[in-house]
Amino acid sequence: MPPTKLYPSAPASGGGPRHSHGAMDSIGPLVVQALSLPFDTARTLHAAAARAGLIRKSILECRDFEKSLTALEQLTLGPWARHV
């Protein structure tokens, strides 16, 4: 399996026989989604708070929040963090 955003440490294709991990290949994306759920929830709650007027609607504030949350997600999840 070639390296992708979901599997950053996957070996490059080519060099030898490929082994299929079967169930493990299908579980990988589910694990990434489960680990990312708290961060997606924080993004959803932040957007809902802005719509409700509890926090200021500002493009700059939204950018700063997203930047901070993305850094926290990458620090916490390491190679399993999503990269956009």
mmCIF file as gemmi writes it, N, C-alpha and C atoms, coordinates in Angstrom:
data_model
loop_
_atom_site.group_PDB
_atom_site.id
_atom_site.type_symbol
_atom_site.label_atom_id
_atom_site.label_alt_id
_atom_site.label_comp_id
_atom_site.label_asym_id
_atom_site.label_entity_id
_atom_site.label_seq_id
_atom_site.pdbx_PDB_ins_code
_atom_site.Cartn_x
_atom_site.Cartn_y
_atom_site.Cartn_z
_atom_site.occupancy
_atom_site.B_iso_or_equiv
_atom_site.pdbx_formal_charge
_atom_site.auth_seq_id
_atom_site.auth_asym_id
_atom_site.pdbx_PDB_model_num
ATOM 1 N N . MET Axp A 1 ? 0.858 -1.18 0 1 0 ? 1 A 1
ATOM 2 C CA . MET Axp A 1 ? 0 0 0 1 0 ? 1 A 1
ATOM 3 C C . MET Axp A 1 ? 0.895 1.231 0 1 0 ? 1 A 1
ATOM 4 N N . PRO Axp A 2 ? 0.724 2.138 -0.943 1 0 ? 2 A 1
ATOM 5 C CA . PRO Axp A 2 ? 1.548 3.341 -0.976 1 0 ? 2 A 1
ATOM 6 C C . PRO Axp A 2 ? 1.179 4.276 0.168 1 0 ? 2 A 1
ATOM 7 N N . PRO Axp A 3 ? 2.134 5.094 0.615 1 0 ? 3 A 1
ATOM 8 C CA . PRO Axp A 3 ? 1.832 6.038 1.701 1 0 ? 3 A 1
ATOM 9 C C . PRO Axp A 3 ? 0.7 6.983 1.298 1 0 ? 3 A 1
ATOM 10 N N . THR Axp A 4 ? -0.192 7.21 2.216 1 0 ? 4 A 1
ATOM 11 C CA . THR Axp A 4 ? -1.294 8.143 2.001 1 0 ? 4 A 1
ATOM 12 C C . THR Axp A 4 ? -1.431 9.001 3.239 1 0 ? 4 A 1
ATOM 13 N N . LYS Axp A 5 ? -2.4 9.896 3.225 1 0 ? 5 A 1
ATOM 14 C CA . LYS Axp A 5 ? -2.64 10.736 4.398 1 0 ? 5 A 1
ATOM 15 C C . LYS Axp A 5 ? -3.12 9.909 5.584 1 0 ? 5 A 1
ATOM 16 N N . LEU Axp A 6 ? -3.837 8.825 5.315 1 0 ? 6 A 1
ATOM 17 C CA . LEU Axp A 6 ? -4.342 8.004 6.404 1 0 ? 6 A 1
ATOM 18 C C . LEU Axp A 6 ? -3.302 7.004 6.886 1 0 ? 6 A 1
ATOM 19 N N . TYR Axp A 7 ? -2.384 6.61 6.024 1 0 ? 7 A 1
ATOM 20 C CA . TYR Axp A 7 ? -1.356 5.639 6.367 1 0 ? 7 A 1
ATOM 21 C C . TYR Axp A 7 ? 0.013 6.216 6.032 1 0 ? 7 A 1
ATOM 22 N N . PRO Axp A 8 ? 0.525 7.171 6.819 1 0 ? 8 A 1
ATOM 23 C CA . PRO Axp A 8 ? 1.774 7.837 6.458 1 0 ? 8 A 1
ATOM 24 C C . PRO Axp A 8 ? 2.985 6.928 6.501 1 0 ? 8 A 1
ATOM 25 N N . SER Axp A 9 ? 2.952 5.843 7.273 1 0 ? 9 A 1
ATOM 26 C CA . SER Axp A 9 ? 4.118 4.991 7.392 1 0 ? 9 A 1
ATOM 27 C C . SER Axp A 9 ? 4.037 3.753 6.505 1 0 ? 9 A 1
ATOM 28 N N . ALA Axp A 10 ? 3.074 3.702 5.612 1 0 ? 10 A 1
ATOM 29 C CA . ALA Axp A 10 ? 2.944 2.541 4.741 1 0 ? 10 A 1
ATOM 30 C C . ALA Axp A 10 ? 4.133 2.474 3.793 1 0 ? 10 A 1
ATOM 31 N N . PRO Axp A 11 ? 4.64 1.255 3.545 1 0 ? 11 A 1
ATOM 32 C CA . PRO Axp A 11 ? 5.777 1.127 2.645 1 0 ? 11 A 1
ATOM 33 C C . PRO Axp A 11 ? 5.379 1.47 1.212 1 0 ? 11 A 1
ATOM 34 N N . ALA Axp A 12 ? 6.336 1.99 0.472 1 0 ? 12 A 1
ATOM 35 C CA . ALA Axp A 12 ? 6.081 2.311 -0.936 1 0 ? 12 A 1
ATOM 36 C C . ALA Axp A 12 ? 5.908 1.023 -1.724 1 0 ? 12 A 1
ATOM 37 N N . SER Axp A 13 ? 5.061 1.074 -2.74 1 0 ? 13 A 1
ATOM 38 C CA . SER Axp A 13 ? 4.847 -0.123 -3.549 1 0 ? 13 A 1
ATOM 39 C C . SER Axp A 13 ? 6.074 -0.379 -4.407 1 0 ? 13 A 1
ATOM 40 N N . GLY Axp A 14 ? 6.221 -1.581 -4.808 1 0 ? 14 A 1
ATOM 41 C CA . GLY Axp A 14 ? 7.367 -1.921 -5.643 1 0 ? 14 A 1
ATOM 42 C C . GLY Axp A 14 ? 8.215 -2.968 -4.956 1 0 ? 14 A 1
ATOM 43 N N . GLY Axp A 15 ? 9.259 -3.022 -4.683 1 0 ? 15 A 1
ATOM 44 C CA . GLY Axp A 15 ? 10.294 -3.83 -4.123 1 0 ? 15 A 1
ATOM 45 C C . GLY Axp A 15 ? 10.041 -5.254 -3.705 1 0 ? 15 A 1
ATOM 46 N N . GLY Axp A 16 ? 8.914 -5.719 -3.383 1 0 ? 16 A 1
ATOM 47 C CA . GLY Axp A 16 ? 8.754 -7.089 -2.932 1 0 ? 16 A 1
ATOM 48 C C . GLY Axp A 16 ? 7.307 -7.514 -2.995 1 0 ? 16 A 1
ATOM 49 N N . PRO Axp A 17 ? 7.045 -8.709 -2.467 1 0 ? 17 A 1
ATOM 50 C CA . PRO Axp A 17 ? 5.661 -9.188 -2.507 1 0 ? 17 A 1
ATOM 51 C C . PRO Axp A 17 ? 4.769 -8.342 -1.62 1 0 ? 17 A 1
ATOM 52 N N . ARG Axp A 18 ? 3.569 -8.119 -2.078 1 0 ? 18 A 1
ATOM 53 C CA . ARG Axp A 18 ? 2.607 -7.346 -1.293 1 0 ? 18 A 1
ATOM 54 C C . ARG Axp A 18 ? 1.784 -8.305 -0.459 1 0 ? 18 A 1
ATOM 55 N N . HIS Axp A 19 ? 1.628 -7.988 0.796 1 0 ? 19 A 1
ATOM 56 C CA . HIS Axp A 19 ? 0.815 -8.799 1.694 1 0 ? 19 A 1
ATOM 57 C C . HIS Axp A 19 ? -0.421 -7.999 2.05 1 0 ? 19 A 1
ATOM 58 N N . SER Axp A 20 ? -1.549 -8.616 1.919 1 0 ? 20 A 1
ATOM 59 C CA . SER Axp A 20 ? -2.789 -7.944 2.281 1 0 ? 20 A 1
ATOM 60 C C . SER Axp A 20 ? -3.1 -8.256 3.733 1 0 ? 20 A 1
ATOM 61 N N . HIS Axp A 21 ? -3.442 -7.225 4.464 1 0 ? 21 A 1
ATOM 62 C CA . HIS Axp A 21 ? -3.783 -7.412 5.869 1 0 ? 21 A 1
ATOM 63 C C . HIS Axp A 21 ? -5.284 -7.591 6.058 1 0 ? 21 A 1
ATOM 64 N N . GLY Axp A 22 ? -6.02 -7.626 4.996 1 0 ? 22 A 1
ATOM 65 C CA . GLY Axp A 22 ? -7.457 -7.893 5.053 1 0 ? 22 A 1
ATOM 66 C C . GLY Axp A 22 ? -8.209 -6.938 5.956 1 0 ? 22 A 1
ATOM 67 N N . ALA Axp A 23 ? -8.605 -7.44 7.105 1 0 ? 23 A 1
ATOM 68 C CA . ALA Axp A 23 ? -9.439 -6.671 8.028 1 0 ? 23 A 1
ATOM 69 C C . ALA Axp A 23 ? -8.712 -5.428 8.536 1 0 ? 23 A 1
ATOM 70 N N . MET Axp A 24 ? -7.397 -5.496 8.704 1 0 ? 24 A 1
ATOM 71 C CA . MET Axp A 24 ? -6.645 -4.347 9.205 1 0 ? 24 A 1
ATOM 72 C C . MET Axp A 24 ? -6.707 -3.172 8.238 1 0 ? 24 A 1
ATOM 73 N N . ASP Axp A 25 ? -6.728 -3.45 6.935 1 0 ? 25 A 1
ATOM 74 C CA . ASP Axp A 25 ? -6.821 -2.368 5.959 1 0 ? 25 A 1
ATOM 75 C C . ASP Axp A 25 ? -8.148 -1.628 6.08 1 0 ? 25 A 1
ATOM 76 N N . SER Axp A 26 ? -9.21 -2.345 6.405 1 0 ? 26 A 1
ATOM 77 C CA . SER Axp A 26 ? -10.513 -1.698 6.51 1 0 ? 26 A 1
ATOM 78 C C . SER Axp A 26 ? -10.725 -1.046 7.874 1 0 ? 26 A 1
ATOM 79 N N . ILE Axp A 27 ? -9.996 -1.473 8.886 1 0 ? 27 A 1
ATOM 80 C CA . ILE Axp A 27 ? -10.145 -0.899 10.224 1 0 ? 27 A 1
ATOM 81 C C . ILE Axp A 27 ? -9.4 0.422 10.342 1 0 ? 27 A 1
ATOM 82 N N . GLY Axp A 28 ? -8.294 0.599 9.614 1 0 ? 28 A 1
ATOM 83 C CA . GLY Axp A 28 ? -7.472 1.804 9.704 1 0 ? 28 A 1
ATOM 84 C C . GLY Axp A 28 ? -8.255 3.098 9.595 1 0 ? 28 A 1
ATOM 85 N N . PRO Axp A 29 ? -9.045 3.283 8.52 1 0 ? 29 A 1
ATOM 86 C CA . PRO Axp A 29 ? -9.813 4.53 8.408 1 0 ? 29 A 1
ATOM 87 C C . PRO Axp A 29 ? -10.818 4.716 9.544 1 0 ? 29 A 1
ATOM 88 N N . LEU Axp A 30 ? -11.366 3.629 10.059 1 0 ? 30 A 1
ATOM 89 C CA . LEU Axp A 30 ? -12.319 3.734 11.168 1 0 ? 30 A 1
ATOM 90 C C . LEU Axp A 30 ? -11.624 4.222 12.434 1 0 ? 30 A 1
ATOM 91 N N . VAL Axp A 31 ? -10.411 3.753 12.657 1 0 ? 31 A 1
ATOM 92 C CA . VAL Axp A 31 ? -9.648 4.19 13.835 1 0 ? 31 A 1
ATOM 93 C C . VAL Axp A 31 ? -9.331 5.674 13.73 1 0 ? 31 A 1
ATOM 94 N N . VAL Axp A 32 ? -8.912 6.109 12.55 1 0 ? 32 A 1
ATOM 95 C CA . VAL Axp A 32 ? -8.597 7.526 12.345 1 0 ? 32 A 1
ATOM 96 C C . VAL Axp A 32 ? -9.834 8.385 12.58 1 0 ? 32 A 1
ATOM 97 N N . GLN Axp A 33 ? -10.98 7.937 12.077 1 0 ? 33 A 1
ATOM 98 C CA . GLN Axp A 33 ? -12.221 8.695 12.29 1 0 ? 33 A 1
ATOM 99 C C . GLN Axp A 33 ? -12.581 8.738 13.766 1 0 ? 33 A 1
ATOM 100 N N . ALA Axp A 34 ? -12.415 7.621 14.469 1 0 ? 34 A 1
ATOM 101 C CA . ALA Axp A 34 ? -12.749 7.59 15.895 1 0 ? 34 A 1
ATOM 102 C C . ALA Axp A 34 ? -11.821 8.491 16.697 1 0 ? 34 A 1
ATOM 103 N N . LEU Axp A 35 ? -10.53 8.484 16.372 1 0 ? 35 A 1
ATOM 104 C CA . LEU Axp A 35 ? -9.576 9.327 17.09 1 0 ? 35 A 1
ATOM 105 C C . LEU Axp A 35 ? -9.803 10.809 16.804 1 0 ? 35 A 1
ATOM 106 N N . SER Axp A 36 ? -10.327 11.119 15.633 1 0 ? 36 A 1
ATOM 107 C CA . SER Axp A 36 ? -10.554 12.513 15.237 1 0 ? 36 A 1
ATOM 108 C C . SER Axp A 36 ? -11.885 13.07 15.729 1 0 ? 36 A 1
ATOM 109 N N . LEU Axp A 37 ? -12.747 12.229 16.233 1 0 ? 37 A 1
ATOM 110 C CA . LEU Axp A 37 ? -14.092 12.651 16.651 1 0 ? 37 A 1
ATOM 111 C C . LEU Axp A 37 ? -14.093 13.795 17.67 1 0 ? 37 A 1
ATOM 112 N N . PRO Axp A 38 ? -13.256 13.772 18.713 1 0 ? 38 A 1
ATOM 113 C CA . PRO Axp A 38 ? -13.285 14.906 19.66 1 0 ? 38 A 1
ATOM 114 C C . PRO Axp A 38 ? -12.938 16.246 19.006 1 0 ? 38 A 1
ATOM 115 N N . PHE Axp A 39 ? -12.047 16.218 18.032 1 0 ? 39 A 1
ATOM 116 C CA . PHE Axp A 39 ? -11.657 17.455 17.358 1 0 ? 39 A 1
ATOM 117 C C . PHE Axp A 39 ? -12.767 17.946 16.428 1 0 ? 39 A 1
ATOM 118 N N . ASP Axp A 40 ? -13.44 17.018 15.765 1 0 ? 40 A 1
ATOM 119 C CA . ASP Axp A 40 ? -14.581 17.395 14.933 1 0 ? 40 A 1
ATOM 120 C C . ASP Axp A 40 ? -15.711 17.955 15.79 1 0 ? 40 A 1
ATOM 121 N N . THR Axp A 41 ? -15.898 17.372 16.973 1 0 ? 41 A 1
ATOM 122 C CA . THR Axp A 41 ? -16.924 17.856 17.897 1 0 ? 41 A 1
ATOM 123 C C . THR Axp A 41 ? -16.594 19.286 18.356 1 0 ? 41 A 1
ATOM 124 N N . ALA Axp A 42 ? -15.335 19.541 18.648 1 0 ? 42 A 1
ATOM 125 C CA . ALA Axp A 42 ? -14.93 20.896 19.058 1 0 ? 42 A 1
ATOM 126 C C . ALA Axp A 42 ? -15.191 21.9 17.94 1 0 ? 42 A 1
ATOM 127 N N . ARG Axp A 43 ? -14.9 21.511 16.702 1 0 ? 43 A 1
ATOM 128 C CA . ARG Axp A 43 ? -15.158 22.41 15.569 1 0 ? 43 A 1
ATOM 129 C C . ARG Axp A 43 ? -16.662 22.683 15.426 1 0 ? 43 A 1
ATOM 130 N N . THR Axp A 44 ? -17.459 21.653 15.569 1 0 ? 44 A 1
ATOM 131 C CA . THR Axp A 44 ? -18.91 21.804 15.455 1 0 ? 44 A 1
ATOM 132 C C . THR Axp A 44 ? -19.459 22.697 16.557 1 0 ? 44 A 1
ATOM 133 N N . LEU Axp A 45 ? -18.992 22.495 17.784 1 0 ? 45 A 1
ATOM 134 C CA . LEU Axp A 45 ? -19.463 23.309 18.904 1 0 ? 45 A 1
ATOM 135 C C . LEU Axp A 45 ? -19.009 24.763 18.772 1 0 ? 45 A 1
ATOM 136 N N . HIS Axp A 46 ? -17.821 24.974 18.265 1 0 ? 46 A 1
ATOM 137 C CA . HIS Axp A 46 ? -17.336 26.341 18.055 1 0 ? 46 A 1
ATOM 138 C C . HIS Axp A 46 ? -18.206 27.055 17.026 1 0 ? 46 A 1
ATOM 139 N N . ALA Axp A 47 ? -18.529 26.372 15.934 1 0 ? 47 A 1
ATOM 140 C CA . ALA Axp A 47 ? -19.386 26.972 14.905 1 0 ? 47 A 1
ATOM 141 C C . ALA Axp A 47 ? -20.787 27.252 15.452 1 0 ? 47 A 1
ATOM 142 N N . ALA Axp A 48 ? -21.313 26.326 16.245 1 0 ? 48 A 1
ATOM 143 C CA . ALA Axp A 48 ? -22.642 26.515 16.819 1 0 ? 48 A 1
ATOM 144 C C . ALA Axp A 48 ? -22.652 27.696 17.795 1 0 ? 48 A 1
ATOM 145 N N . ALA Axp A 49 ? -21.577 27.842 18.566 1 0 ? 49 A 1
ATOM 146 C CA . ALA Axp A 49 ? -21.489 28.963 19.51 1 0 ? 49 A 1
ATOM 147 C C . ALA Axp A 49 ? -21.425 30.297 18.758 1 0 ? 49 A 1
ATOM 148 N N . ALA Axp A 50 ? -20.727 30.317 17.642 1 0 ? 50 A 1
ATOM 149 C CA . ALA Axp A 50 ? -20.656 31.551 16.851 1 0 ? 50 A 1
ATOM 150 C C . ALA Axp A 50 ? -22.023 31.887 16.255 1 0 ? 50 A 1
ATOM 151 N N . ARG Axp A 51 ? -22.718 30.876 15.76 1 0 ? 51 A 1
ATOM 152 C CA . ARG Axp A 51 ? -24.061 31.12 15.193 1 0 ? 51 A 1
ATOM 153 C C . ARG Axp A 51 ? -25.04 31.59 16.257 1 0 ? 51 A 1
ATOM 154 N N . ALA Axp A 52 ? -24.887 31.072 17.483 1 0 ? 52 A 1
ATOM 155 C CA . ALA Axp A 52 ? -25.796 31.447 18.571 1 0 ? 52 A 1
ATOM 156 C C . ALA Axp A 52 ? -25.439 32.799 19.195 1 0 ? 52 A 1
ATOM 157 N N . GLY Axp A 53 ? -24.304 33.353 18.798 1 0 ? 53 A 1
ATOM 158 C CA . GLY Axp A 53 ? -23.91 34.644 19.335 1 0 ? 53 A 1
ATOM 159 C C . GLY Axp A 53 ? -23.161 34.569 20.652 1 0 ? 53 A 1
ATOM 160 N N . LEU Axp A 54 ? -22.755 33.369 21.066 1 0 ? 54 A 1
ATOM 161 C CA . LEU Axp A 54 ? -22.028 33.226 22.323 1 0 ? 54 A 1
ATOM 162 C C . LEU Axp A 54 ? -20.568 33.653 22.189 1 0 ? 54 A 1
ATOM 163 N N . ILE Axp A 55 ? -20.038 33.538 21.002 1 0 ? 55 A 1
ATOM 164 C CA . ILE Axp A 55 ? -18.698 34.04 20.718 1 0 ? 55 A 1
ATOM 165 C C . ILE Axp A 55 ? -18.77 34.917 19.474 1 0 ? 55 A 1
ATOM 166 N N . ARG Axp A 56 ? -17.785 35.769 19.319 1 0 ? 56 A 1
ATOM 167 C CA . ARG Axp A 56 ? -17.78 36.728 18.222 1 0 ? 56 A 1
ATOM 168 C C . ARG Axp A 56 ? -17.607 36.014 16.876 1 0 ? 56 A 1
ATOM 169 N N . LYS Axp A 57 ? -18.391 36.402 15.893 1 0 ? 57 A 1
ATOM 170 C CA . LYS Axp A 57 ? -18.224 35.888 14.535 1 0 ? 57 A 1
ATOM 171 C C . LYS Axp A 57 ? -17.112 36.686 13.879 1 0 ? 57 A 1
ATOM 172 N N . SER Axp A 58 ? -15.985 36.04 13.662 1 0 ? 58 A 1
ATOM 173 C CA . SER Axp A 58 ? -14.845 36.718 13.077 1 0 ? 58 A 1
ATOM 174 C C . SER Axp A 58 ? -14.049 35.713 12.259 1 0 ? 58 A 1
ATOM 175 N N . ILE Axp A 59 ? -13.716 36.085 11.06 1 0 ? 59 A 1
ATOM 176 C CA . ILE Axp A 59 ? -12.918 35.193 10.216 1 0 ? 59 A 1
ATOM 177 C C . ILE Axp A 59 ? -11.543 34.983 10.837 1 0 ? 59 A 1
ATOM 178 N N . LEU Axp A 60 ? -10.977 36.03 11.406 1 0 ? 60 A 1
ATOM 179 C CA . LEU Axp A 60 ? -9.664 35.906 12.026 1 0 ? 60 A 1
ATOM 180 C C . LEU Axp A 60 ? -9.695 35.009 13.259 1 0 ? 60 A 1
ATOM 181 N N . GLU Axp A 61 ? -10.728 35.15 14.067 1 0 ? 61 A 1
ATOM 182 C CA . GLU Axp A 61 ? -10.869 34.311 15.259 1 0 ? 61 A 1
ATOM 183 C C . GLU Axp A 61 ? -11.079 32.863 14.853 1 0 ? 61 A 1
ATOM 184 N N . CYS Axp A 62 ? -11.878 32.648 13.823 1 0 ? 62 A 1
ATOM 185 C CA . CYS Axp A 62 ? -12.13 31.295 13.328 1 0 ? 62 A 1
ATOM 186 C C . CYS Axp A 62 ? -10.833 30.673 12.821 1 0 ? 62 A 1
ATOM 187 N N . ARG Axp A 63 ? -10.036 31.473 12.111 1 0 ? 63 A 1
ATOM 188 C CA . ARG Axp A 63 ? -8.747 30.991 11.606 1 0 ? 63 A 1
ATOM 189 C C . ARG Axp A 63 ? -7.83 30.6 12.757 1 0 ? 63 A 1
ATOM 190 N N . ASP Axp A 64 ? -7.771 31.441 13.781 1 0 ? 64 A 1
ATOM 191 C CA . ASP Axp A 64 ? -6.905 31.163 14.924 1 0 ? 64 A 1
ATOM 192 C C . ASP Axp A 64 ? -7.36 29.915 15.676 1 0 ? 64 A 1
ATOM 193 N N . PHE Axp A 65 ? -8.678 29.761 15.841 1 0 ? 65 A 1
ATOM 194 C CA . PHE Axp A 65 ? -9.21 28.583 16.504 1 0 ? 65 A 1
ATOM 195 C C . PHE Axp A 65 ? -8.857 27.326 15.71 1 0 ? 65 A 1
ATOM 196 N N . GLU Axp A 66 ? -9.064 27.36 14.401 1 0 ? 66 A 1
ATOM 197 C CA . GLU Axp A 66 ? -8.775 26.2 13.559 1 0 ? 66 A 1
ATOM 198 C C . GLU Axp A 66 ? -7.29 25.867 13.572 1 0 ? 66 A 1
ATOM 199 N N . LYS Axp A 67 ? -6.451 26.883 13.532 1 0 ? 67 A 1
ATOM 200 C CA . LYS Axp A 67 ? -5.003 26.677 13.553 1 0 ? 67 A 1
ATOM 201 C C . LYS Axp A 67 ? -4.569 26.024 14.863 1 0 ? 67 A 1
ATOM 202 N N . SER Axp A 68 ? -5.11 26.501 15.973 1 0 ? 68 A 1
ATOM 203 C CA . SER Axp A 68 ? -4.779 25.936 17.283 1 0 ? 68 A 1
ATOM 204 C C . SER Axp A 68 ? -5.284 24.505 17.418 1 0 ? 68 A 1
ATOM 205 N N . LEU Axp A 69 ? -6.508 24.272 16.979 1 0 ? 69 A 1
ATOM 206 C CA . LEU Axp A 69 ? -7.078 22.941 17.095 1 0 ? 69 A 1
ATOM 207 C C . LEU Axp A 69 ? -6.359 21.945 16.189 1 0 ? 69 A 1
ATOM 208 N N . THR Axp A 70 ? -5.966 22.377 15.001 1 0 ? 70 A 1
ATOM 209 C CA . THR Axp A 70 ? -5.225 21.505 14.092 1 0 ? 70 A 1
ATOM 210 C C . THR Axp A 70 ? -3.873 21.147 14.687 1 0 ? 70 A 1
ATOM 211 N N . ALA Axp A 71 ? -3.197 22.111 15.284 1 0 ? 71 A 1
ATOM 212 C CA . ALA Axp A 71 ? -1.906 21.844 15.922 1 0 ? 71 A 1
ATOM 213 C C . ALA Axp A 71 ? -2.073 20.858 17.078 1 0 ? 71 A 1
ATOM 214 N N . LEU Axp A 72 ? -3.115 21.042 17.873 1 0 ? 72 A 1
ATOM 215 C CA . LEU Axp A 72 ? -3.386 20.129 18.981 1 0 ? 72 A 1
ATOM 216 C C . LEU Axp A 72 ? -3.696 18.725 18.463 1 0 ? 72 A 1
ATOM 217 N N . GLU Axp A 73 ? -4.484 18.642 17.392 1 0 ? 73 A 1
ATOM 218 C CA . GLU Axp A 73 ? -4.823 17.345 16.808 1 0 ? 73 A 1
ATOM 219 C C . GLU Axp A 73 ? -3.562 16.638 16.311 1 0 ? 73 A 1
ATOM 220 N N . GLN Axp A 74 ? -2.69 17.36 15.617 1 0 ? 74 A 1
ATOM 221 C CA . GLN Axp A 74 ? -1.472 16.745 15.097 1 0 ? 74 A 1
ATOM 222 C C . GLN Axp A 74 ? -0.523 16.354 16.223 1 0 ? 74 A 1
ATOM 223 N N . LEU Axp A 75 ? -0.448 17.155 17.271 1 0 ? 75 A 1
ATOM 224 C CA . LEU Axp A 75 ? 0.392 16.831 18.418 1 0 ? 75 A 1
ATOM 225 C C . LEU Axp A 75 ? -0.138 15.603 19.157 1 0 ? 75 A 1
ATOM 226 N N . THR Axp A 76 ? -1.454 15.54 19.315 1 0 ? 76 A 1
ATOM 227 C CA . THR Axp A 76 ? -2.069 14.449 20.061 1 0 ? 76 A 1
ATOM 228 C C . THR Axp A 76 ? -2.07 13.133 19.286 1 0 ? 76 A 1
ATOM 229 N N . LEU Axp A 77 ? -2.448 13.189 18.013 1 0 ? 77 A 1
ATOM 230 C CA . LEU Axp A 77 ? -2.622 11.957 17.238 1 0 ? 77 A 1
ATOM 231 C C . LEU Axp A 77 ? -1.385 11.542 16.448 1 0 ? 77 A 1
ATOM 232 N N . GLY Axp A 78 ? -0.436 12.433 16.304 1 0 ? 78 A 1
ATOM 233 C CA . GLY Axp A 78 ? 0.798 12.096 15.596 1 0 ? 78 A 1
ATOM 234 C C . GLY Axp A 78 ? 0.525 11.632 14.168 1 0 ? 78 A 1
ATOM 235 N N . PRO Axp A 79 ? 1.003 10.45 13.807 1 0 ? 79 A 1
ATOM 236 C CA . PRO Axp A 79 ? 0.847 9.988 12.427 1 0 ? 79 A 1
ATOM 237 C C . PRO Axp A 79 ? -0.599 9.684 12.037 1 0 ? 79 A 1
ATOM 238 N N . TRP Axp A 80 ? -1.482 9.568 13.009 1 0 ? 80 A 1
ATOM 239 C CA . TRP Axp A 80 ? -2.892 9.295 12.699 1 0 ? 80 A 1
ATOM 240 C C . TRP Axp A 80 ? -3.708 10.564 12.484 1 0 ? 80 A 1
ATOM 241 N N . ALA Axp A 81 ? -3.099 11.711 12.69 1 0 ? 81 A 1
ATOM 242 C CA . ALA Axp A 81 ? -3.81 12.975 12.483 1 0 ? 81 A 1
ATOM 243 C C . ALA Axp A 81 ? -4.071 13.185 10.99 1 0 ? 81 A 1
ATOM 244 N N . ARG Axp A 82 ? -5.2 13.81 10.706 1 0 ? 82 A 1
ATOM 245 C CA . ARG Axp A 82 ? -5.498 14.123 9.309 1 0 ? 82 A 1
ATOM 246 C C . ARG Axp A 82 ? -4.69 15.336 8.886 1 0 ? 82 A 1
ATOM 247 N N . HIS Axp A 83 ? -4.3 15.332 7.621 1 0 ? 83 A 1
ATOM 248 C CA . HIS Axp A 83 ? -3.554 16.463 7.06 1 0 ? 83 A 1
ATOM 249 C C . HIS Axp A 83 ? -4.317 16.961 5.861 1 0 ? 83 A 1
ATOM 250 N N . VAL Axp A 84 ? -4.566 18.264 5.859 1 0 ? 84 A 1
ATOM 251 C CA . VAL Axp A 84 ? -5.332 18.846 4.746 1 0 ? 84 A 1
ATOM 252 C C . VAL Axp A 84 ? -4.411 19.614 3.846 1 0 ? 84 A 1
